[in-house]
Amino acid sequence: MVVRVWPAGAPSDGFGRSIEPDDLLAVWKPTIGERPLFDFPVGTLTRREVAAYLVSEALGWAIVPPTLLRDGPYGEGMLQQWIERDPEADVIDMVNGDDPRLRRIALFDAVVNNTDRKAGHLLPVPGGHLHAVDHGVTFSTVPKLRTVLWAWEGEPFDADERAGLTRIRGSFAGAEGALRAHLLELLAADEIAATEARIERLLATGRFPSPNPEWPAIPWPPY
């Protein structure tokens, strides 16, 4: 659901009102509307979306658009800034052509254990920056990385990628453990521990991971 975000104190429903060019639009996903999945606890997907945003911010690459947990129509839900795609960009060509800008997203997916990275979740914007959305099925304790971005499997990380992993490890390990504290409001403790373990493993190997042979490597449909 795409909603108009009103200033504090303004009418909050927005139904039936025209959208003005300078309005701030957002995607609203109420928790109650989630489809139950066999491998993720019911009612947790919107919180995983917010957790993915926090990890993206800790990496420092602005992959996930600003995402918050809020009360709104139908109760608690995820509110995420609407991103206008570059109409000239072709994400299929980007994926099939192994566009190097996708490396950061591939690494981010490895950190959050994304089990559903489709090409349609990639949002290039004018100027060349890439956003990525739809992170409800992330942070499983079981290795479930499933993505269309396997082009760099086994390749060593570059300096920028190692620096990103080091930044996020620091966010967990700081004096106050700020990232861990925020994630504890959104994820189970064992899911957070598994995330930290993935980061340490990625830093130790220094390479993009390979698929789990016991889990499908590519989502269906892939686009």
Secondary structure, DSSP 8 states (H G I E B T S, - for coil): -EEEE--TTS-S--TT----TT-EEEEEEEGGG---BTTB-TT-HHHHHHHHHHHHHHHTS--S--EEEEEETTEEEEEEE-----TT--HHHHHHTT-GGGHHHHHHHHHHT-S-B-GGGEEE-TTS-EEE---SS---SS----BS--TTTT-B--HHHHHHHHHHHHHHHSSS-HHHHHHTTTS-HHHHHHHHHHHHHHHHH-B-----TTS-SS-SS--
